[in-house]
Amino acid sequence: MILAMISTRPFNARGFYTMEDILTQPKSLLFFEDYYKIKLDEYEAAMDKLTANEIELKHALVRDLHGLGVSVARKYKFLRISYDVLMFGVILSVLTLFSAMIWKF
């Protein structure tokens, strides 16, 4: 159960980028946790800068898509382990119940 909670629990969003950070180095403007603390007018200006350069936009999309894939893969790994542990626990409980019923009679 703990592994299932870990896999579905969101991690702390950064959101600490300033307009200067965005203008000087590539940041993710497409994923909410990287820009949610920026004011709307600053975000629009940064998006205008990003969409003006087609190659930079393509790289931003690829970076974000890769990051989302890595995040989902990590969550699926923990969910798989959680289901395996749950299945083992159910099987062990059923076997324990049957063995208790057999030895009791």
N, C-alpha and C positions, 0 to 999 in steps of 0.2 A: 504494500500500500504506500509506503514511503517513496519507493521508486516511481510509482505512478504519479504521486504528487509532485515529485521533482521534475518529472518529464512534462507535466502540464503547467507548472508554475512559471509565470513570466519572470524574466530577470529584469533587474533595474535598468531602465532606459537612461542613456547618457544625456542626450539633449543639451550638451553644454557648449556646442559650437557657437562662436560669435560670427558676425558678418566678416570680420577680418580673416578668421580661419577659413571660411568658405571661399573667399576671394583669393587667398594665397595658396591653398593646397586642396586637392580633390577630396571632397566629403560627400557623403550620401545625402542627397536632397530628396530621394525617392522613398526612403524608409522613415516612418514617422518618428522613431526614437532618436534620430539624429538632428531633427530640426524643430521639434515641438516647442522649444523655448525661444525660438527666433520670432520676432515680430513679423506680421504679414507682409508689410512693405519690403522688409529686408529679404524675406523668403522669395517674394516675387522677383526682386532684382537678381537674386542668386539664380533663380530658375531661368530668367531671361539670359543670363550669362551662360548657363549650362546648355540651354537649347539653341543658342546661337552657333555653337560649335558641334557639328554632327558627330565627329569622332569622339569628342569628350562625352557627349550624350550616350553614345554606344558603349563606351567604357563604363560609364556610370550604371547603365542598365545591366551590363554583364557582372559588375562587382556586386550589385544588389541581388541579382538572381542567384549568384554563387553563394552569397552570405545566407540567403533564405534557405537554399538547399542544404547547406552545412547545418543550419539550425534545426531544420526538420529531421535530418538524418540523426542528429543527436537525440532528439525527442523520441523518434521511433525506436532507437536503441534502448532507451530507458523503458519505454512502454513494452517492448518485447521481453525484456528481463522481468518486468513486473508481472506480465501475464504468465511467464514461465514459473515464477515463484508462486503465483496464485494457483496455477494448475497443479503444481507439486503439492501444495498445501491441501487442496481439495482431495486429491488422490490419497494422500496420507491420512486425512480425516476419515474417508470412506473405509480404507483398509483397517484403521484403528477401530472404527465402529463395528465392522464385520468380525474382527478378531475378538472384540469384547463380547459380542453376541454369541460367538461359537464357544468361547471358554466359559461363559456364564451358564450355558445350558448343559 
